[in-house]
Amino acid sequence: MRLRTDWRASIALVGTVIKYLSVPLLVPIVVALVYSEPVFPFVATIGLAIVVGFALERLSPVPDLQVREAMLFVAISWLAVATVGAVPYILAGWGTESTLANPVNALFESMSGFTTTGATVLAEISLDRHSHAVMMWRQLTQWLGGMGIIVLMVAILPELAVSGAQLVQSEAPGPELQKLTPRIAETARILWLVYFVFTLTFITILYGLHLVGMAPRMGLYNAIAHGFTALPTGGFSPEADSVAAFSAIVQWTFVPFMIVAGTNFALFWHVFSGERHRFVRNSEFRAYIGAITALTAVLAGILYTGAAPPLSELGGVTDGVFENSLRQSSFQIASLLTSTGYATSNFAEWSSTGKIVLLFAMLVGGCAGSTGGGVKVVRWLIVFKFLRRELFTASHPEVVRPIRLGGNVVDEDAIRGVLGFTFLYLFIFAIATLLIALDANHLVDTPLEAFSASLATIGNIGPGFGFLGPFGSYHEFPIGSKLLLIFLMWIGRLEIIPVLVMFTGGFWTR
């Protein structure tokens, strides 16, 4: 049997990605030097990345990527980067009782970071237990994975520009890639520039609040750490209480930036270019803001009327019944709908009414072209419009009724792709829920906990319900469940197809 997929070309470029991963590893080294902490875990990982990277590049000196090779490259790159990213955790925890000394736990934390899921196996999140450098690496992995590792590689490496469109399409969240310029490399640079500017702006605001005395705990380290995880909708925090550890003004500051992170970044570039009407005319953005507004209003009403726990149990700073209800609802909806995963309250202990609203938010997802996870708003729009068309044509079979978004007709092939993805997403999610319930039956008390574990990982959301709440941990899961959850995070970030296609015979031989 002759293989038709040139795996050598794909793996050679994976080596290039691994080699360049040594550059961001310099950041935790600087942090370690500032706080007089060991640098060995990161220096050793840099050496490993360079050696492995150069070795893999020798498999194909001049790699040529077609469609199959591009998909294989993207899928394997994310797995390889998460694997290399786990090495500092293992080395830092070696010889100690650290949770991350276990390779499976380290891979879980690394995959959760790079895929911006935000689920953690850390039983104790503390700078006393884990070094500033290790925790900053944990934060940085989310920032690198937010806009996309391959998008970054396309932006800076000329050898990837030729196949750039296929590579970015395989990695970018959403059913389509919007090219902002004729050259895909320029588009990648623009997206990363917008991403960087918003990150820097957020860090500046957070640290500015600290300097004027409105955010006592938001020092420079915390400002940078949360800047690295807010814009990629990651949700990791070096604080055990997440954003509940900070003042009300800080919590309010997070909300608009989480909403920004869940918005198609291409829209911001159009606004910066003077095309402000793009926001108003974009049907996905209107639906996105509508969903956030509606769910926030419903949840605020539930909290205000006392259908959820009393205000004293909501967490955070209380400045009044109405303000606290609105802040808690705004924050939790923005966080879970965009798949960020931060929390200002332990919503795992809320009433079933409040949890149902949060569950709806988790199912929505961000916009295509954002850093948000989930199914994506544009797919739900197409699914609903498709169902409405089916109901109409059932009684009017002679009518041809195309589906439109923003005044443009959606191609029927694109509609089939959206329906196929949505079905596959829900099917895998359901099977994973069953497997988790069977493997971890000694931990899972209710079906909702297994349900939320599956949804939180394949949707790259992070926290779930029950013991998996925003201040909980995945530490107690058996190894089998952890490996399954790692797989769900991997395929969820790449939107399933680029990974699962590798397990089909036709991908390799036809």
N, C-alpha and C positions, 0 to 999 in steps of 0.2 A: 504493500500500500504506500503510495507516494503522497507526502504531505504537500499541500498547496499553500500553506501559510508559512511565511519565512519568519519563524520564531527567533532566529538568530538576530535579525535586524531589530526586532522589538526589544529583545533582552539587552542588546548592545546599547540602545538608547536608555533603557532602564539604568544601566551602569552610569550613563551621563548624569541622570537625575540624582542618583545616589552620591556621586562624586560632588555635585554642587550642594548637596545637603550639608556638607562640611562647613559652608559659609555661615548659615544661621546658627550653627552650634558655637560660633564665637561669642554670641550674645550671652549665654549662661556662663561662659568662661569669664567675661568681664564682670558679671554679677558676682560670681564666686570670688574674684579678686577684691571687689569692693567690700564684701562681707567676710573676707578672710576664711573662705570655705574651700574644700578640696576641688581641684580642677581636673583631677585624673579621669573621672567618668566621662567628661566631655572631650578631653584631649584624646583618650583612647578611642572614643567613638569617631572622632574626626579621622584618626589614622585608619580605622576599619573602613569608613566610608570611602576614603581615597583609594585604598588598596583594592577593595571589592569593585569600586566604580571603574577603575582603570582595567581590571581583569575582565569585567563583562564587556567593556567597550571593544576589546580585542576579538570578540566573537564575529563582529561585522564592521570592518573599518569604514565602509561607506554605506550605511544602512539606508534602504529605500522602503518607505512605508506606503502600502496601499491601505484599503479600508480595513481589512482583517488585521493587518499588522498594527495599524493605529489603535484599534480597539484592544488588542492584546497588550500593547505598550501601556495604554492608559490604565487598564485593570491591574497589571502586574506592578506598575510604578507605585500605585497607592498602597498595595500590600507590602512592597519592598520598603517604602519610606516609613510606614508604620513599624515595620520590623526593626529597621535601623534606629528609628526614634525611640524604641523600647530599651535599647542598650544602656543609655545613661541611667535609667531607672534601676536596671538590674545591677549595674556596677556600683551605684550609689548606695544600694541597699544590701550589697553583698556582705555576709558575715553579721548582719543585724537581724532584728525581728521585723523589719520593714515589710509591709504588704507587697511592695513593688519588687522585692528580691525574687519573687516567684515569676518565672518567664511568662506564664499565661496571664497573670495579673498585669505585668508590665506591658505586654502586647495589647491587652484590653485598654489600659489607660492611654497608650500611644495611639491606637486606632480611634478611640473616642476623641482624642485631641485633634488629630489630623482631619477626621471626618466632621469635626465641630459638633459632635453629638453631646458631649458634656456629661455622659454617664461616668461614674467613677467607682473604683474598687477600694479607694482609700477609706478605711474605717475611721481614721482621724485626720482631718485636714488642719494642719497647724505648722507654722514656721518654726516651732520648737521641735517638731518631730521630723520635718523634712526641710532641707536647706533652701535658702532663698533662690539659689541657682537652679535646683531641681524644679521648684515650683514655677520659676520664670520660664524654664524650658517647657513645662506643661502648658503654660499660657501661650507661649510662642507657637507651639505646634498648631493651635487653633487658628492663629492669625495666618499662618502659612497655608493652611488648608481651606480657609474661608473663601477667598476668591479663586483658589485652585492652583495646585502645584504645577500642573501642565500648562495652564494659562500663563503662569509666571515664566516657565521654561520657554514657551513660544515667544514671549515678549523679549527675552534676553539672548536666546540662542538662535543664530541664523540658520543652523542646520535643521531646525524644526519648523521653520517658517513655510517650507514647501508643502508640508502635510498639515500645516497649522489649523486649517478650518476643520478637518476631520478630527484632529486631536482635541481641539477646544469643544467641538460639538459632543464628543464622547464624554467629556468631563463636566461641561457647564450644566448647571441645573435648569431644567425646563425643556419643553419639547422643541425649541428652536433657538438658533443663535442669531442675534441681530448684529450684523456687521456695521460698525460705525464709520469705517473707512474702507477703501478698496483693498487694503492689505491687512490680513488677519493679524499680523504681528503688531501693527499700529493699534488695532482694536484692543488687543490684549494689553498693550502698554497703557492705553486710555483707561481701561477698566481698573487696572492696578493703581493708576494715578488717583482716580476718584476714590478708590478704597483707602489709599494711603492718606489722602487729605482729610477724609472723614475721621479716620483713626486718630490722626494728629490733633484734629480739632477737639475730639472728645477727650483725649488725654489732657489737653490744655485747659479745658473747662473744668474737669475734675480736680486737677491740681490747683487751679485758680480758686475754686471754692474752698480748698484746704487753706490756701494762703490768706484768704480774707476771714477765716475763722468759722465758715459755715459747714465745713466737713472735717472735723478734727482727726478722724481716722484715715482720711484719704490722702496719705502722703504720696511722695513721688513714686515709690515702688508700687503701691496699690493702684495709683492712677494709670501707670503703664500696664500693669498686669490686667486690669479690667478693660483698658483700651484694646489690648490684644485679643480679648474674648467677646467684646460686645458687638463690634462691627462684623465679625465672622459668624455671628449668632451661635457662639460656642457655649458660653455659660460657665466655664471653669472659673473658680474664684479661689484665691489663697486664704479666704476667710471661711471658717466652718459654717457661719450663718449666712453665707452668700451676701447679697446686697442688703439683707435685713440688718447687717452689722453697721450700716451707715445711716446718716440723718435723712429726714424726709426730703429735703431739697436734693440730695444726691439721688434718691430713689426716683424722684420726678425727672431728673436729668437723664436717667437711663432710658425712659420711655420713648421719647422721640428718636433717639439714636437706634433703638431696637427696631422701631418702625422703618427708619431709613434703611437699616440693614436688610430688611425683608422686602425692600422695593427694588425693582429692576434698575441696576446701576446705570444702564444706558440712558434712562430717562434723565438722570442728573447731568449727564454729559450734554444732552440736548438742551437742558435748561441753561447750563453754563455757556452754551453756544448761542443763546438768545431765543431758543424755540420753547418758550414757557408754556405754550398751548399743548405741548405733548402730554403733560400730566393730566389735563382736563379731558383730553380726547382718548386717553388710554383706558379701554374698558376693563382690563385686568386691574389696573391701579384703583379705579373707582370701586370695583368689587372688593378689593383688598381693604381699602379704607372703610367701606361700608360694613364689612364683616367685623373689623376691629371695633368700630363704633357701636354696632348693634350688640355684640357679645359683651363689651365693656358695660354698656347701659344695663343689660339684663343682670350681669353679675353684681354690679354696684347696687342694684335694687335688692338683690338677694341678701347682700351683706348689710345694707342699711336697715332693712326690715327685720333683721335678726334670723333669717332662715339658715344662715351659716353660724359658726361659732361667734361668741361675743367679741367685741373689739379687743378686749384684753388678751385674747388668744390669737389674734391675727398676726402679731409680730410687728416689728418695726416701731417707729415713733408715732404716737397718737396725738394729733393736733385737733381732734374733733371728730364727731361721728361721721358727718358727711364727707369731710376731707379724707379721712382714713379709708372709708368705704370706696371712694372714687380712686384714691391712690392705689389701694390694694387690687382693685379690679382692673384698672388701667395697666398696672405693671404685670400682673399675672397673665392677662390676655395677650398683651404685646409680647411677652416672653415666650409663651407656649405656642401662640399662632405662628410666630416667626421661627420657632424651634430653637430659641436662644437657651432657655432652661434656667436662667437666673430665678431667684425667688426672694420675696420679702415676707413670706408667710409660709408656714407648713400646711399647704393646702391638702396634704394627704389626710389631715385630720378634719377637714371640712365635711359638711353634710353632703349627702348624695346629690342634692340639687345643685350645689356649687360645683361638685366634681363633674356632673354631666355637662355643664357649660364649658368647663375647662377641657373636657374630652372633645367637644365640638371644635374648640380652638386648635387642639393638637392635630385634628384631622384635616384642617384647612391647608396649612402650610403657607410659605411665602410666595413671592412672585417669581416667575421665570427670569433668569438673569440676575437674581439676588444671591445672597449667601444663605438664605433660608432653606430649610429642609421641607419634608412632607411631600404630598402629592402635587402641590402648586395650584394657585388660584386659577390660572388660565386653563388647566386641565379640567377642574370642576366646572368652569364656565362652559367648556365644550361638551362635557358629559351632560350637563343639564339642558343645553340647547339641543343636543342630539336626542335626548329623551322626549323633549317637547315636540321636536320634529316628527318622531316616530308616532307619537299620539295623534298628531295632526294628520299625517299621511295615512294612518289606519282608516280614517273616514274620508280621506280625499286622495285615493291612490293615484289619481291622474295628475296631481300637482307635483312639480319639481321645486323643491324648497331648499336652497343652499343655506348652510350655516355661516353666519357672519360674525366677525369680531372687529369692533372699531370701524365698521363700514366695509371691511375687506372680507371677501369670501374665503373660508377655510377649505383648503384642499381636502378631498375625500380620503386620500392616503394619509394625511396628517390626522384626520379624525379617527381612522382605524388604528393608527399608532397610539393615539391618546387612550382610546378604549382598551387596546391591548395592554398598555402599560398599567392602567388603572386596575384592570382585572388581575394582572399578574401581581401587582403590588398587594392588593387585598388578599389574594390567594396565598402568597408566601407569608404574609402577616398572620393569617388564620392558622396555617400549618405550624408556624413557629410558636404561636400561642399554645397550641396543643402539646408540642414537644417540650416546651418549658414547663407546662403544668405537670407533665408526666415525670420529667427529670428532676424537678425541684419541688415535688409535692410535699416534702417536709417543711418547705419554707413558705409556699404559696397558700395562704389561708382562703383566698377568694379568687374566682376567675378573673376579677378585675385586675389583680396584681400581675397575673401572667399576661393578660391582655395588654396592660400598660407597659410591661417590660418589652414585649414584642414591638408595640407601636413606638415606644420611646427610642428604640435603637434603629429600626428600619427607617423611621422618620427623622433620625438624627436630632431628637429632641432632648434626651437626657433623663430628666426625672420622670417618675411614674407615680403610682398611688401605693398606699400601704407602706411597707417598709422600704419601698423604692422612692419615697417622697423626696422633695427637694433637698432635705437635709439627711437623706438616707444614703445607702451604698449598695453596690452589687457584689460586695465582697463575699457574702455567704453563699452565693450561687455555686453549685458544683462545676467542675471543670468542663463537662459536656455542655452545660447551659452557657457558660462563658464563651466557649468557642463558637457556639451558635450565634450568640449576641455579637461577637466580633464579626462574624460573617454578615449578619444583618446590617451592621454599621457600614461595612465595606460596600455592599451592594446598594444600600440606601443612598450613600453619598454619590455613587456613580449612576444612580437611577436604574439599577438592576441589569439592563440589557448588556452593557459592555462586559459584565462579569459572567452572567449566566450563559452567554453565547459561547464562551470557551468550553462549556461542558456538553456541547452538541457536536456530533460527529461531522456534520456538514461544514462546520467552521474550519476544520483542519484538512478535509480531503476533497471537497467538491468545489 
